[in-house]
Amino acid sequence: MGLFRSHPHSFDHLIASWRTLAEIHDWTFDNLAGLHEEALFRVLIPGIDQANPERTCGYASASIHGDECAPAWGLLRWAEKNATALSESSGGYCLFPCLNPHGFQNNERRDETGRDRNRAFGDNETYWFPIWENEVTRYQFSTTACLHEDFDAQGCYVYELTRSDQRGDELLAAVSAAIPRDLRTIIDESVFLDGQMVEHRGATDDELREQVNERLDAGYPEAIWLYLEHQADSITFETPSEWDIEKRVEAHRLFLEHLFSSND
């Protein structure tokens, strides 16, 4: 894990670490797509209740924007530190360690085609989305986490789409040991309060689709797609990318530990 300080964009080291961890704990680690830049790695932790067709599992992904490296290492650190608990969880987990290999290796936001993958969910013309969609459709998710960073951030903040209770405040309190919350009231043209987006609370599914069409040119982000198409509570967590990487990695670990504490 220490290599992330000197080589934060070493995709090979990241994937090798996941492969070793999966082998130790008998998790399923697969490349669902092509080689090198077209790889799509997925880690499946089955949980102890895998025979139950009604079970729900947790979902987390990292670094769909390749210049945001701390989420990938934070996801790995969380899995390493909680491996036994994850294996013994009831529903298990479906994890995507890095959704943009090209961007990650080259410290670039976009993928090898110049596309922002976080505006391409639902686009079957991409090689990777149909593969991702086919995989996640196999599961019923309880909670989903999309891990990100923000160059302009002044602390941590969350976008929360949920049909159950809001958890943003408790999650930001939990990560404050590493990084405090961002107190700006406007972030990316949306209204925030104490690090939580409040502008779209209570929005209907149709209203969210309308906003995607109007504000994002119909390009669906991962979190909104998971919420609308997979009926999952979806939380996007952001850390300030210009802060110390150790604090950022630790913030992502703390966020995941508290988010999924009820899934174990």
FENHUBEL-V443078 format. One line per field, one symbol per residue. phi: phi as a letter, one per 20 degrees, with the letter a starting at -180 (. if undefined). psi: psi as a letter, one per 20 degrees, with the letter a starting at -180 (. if undefined). A space follows every 50 residues. Layout:
# FENHUBEL-V443078
phi = ???
psi = ???
This chain:
# FENHUBEL-V443078
phi = .ffffecfdefffgffffffffffdleecceeceelfdfbecdddfmedf fefefdcecbcblfefedefgffffffgfffcgffffeffenbdcdfaeb gffffdlcfeefeneefeccfneffffefgffffffffcdeecccdebcc fefdrebcdcdbddffcgffffffeffdbffedfecclmdecclncfdfd fnffgffffffffeeclmeffgfffffeedldgccedcdffeegffffff ffffgfgffdgeee
psi = hiihghmiknhggghhggggghggjlqpoqoicbqdijqnppppohrikh ioijqqrqpqqqlhohjnhhgghggggghgikgghghjqghaqopohojm gggghjlqgraijjqohjkjpioiiqhhghggghghiiqoqgqqpoprrp hiqjaqrqppoqjbqpjgghghhhiihgprqpjqippljqpqoljppihj pjqrghhghghggghjkjopqgghgggghjlpppppppqoiirphghggh ghggghghgjhii.
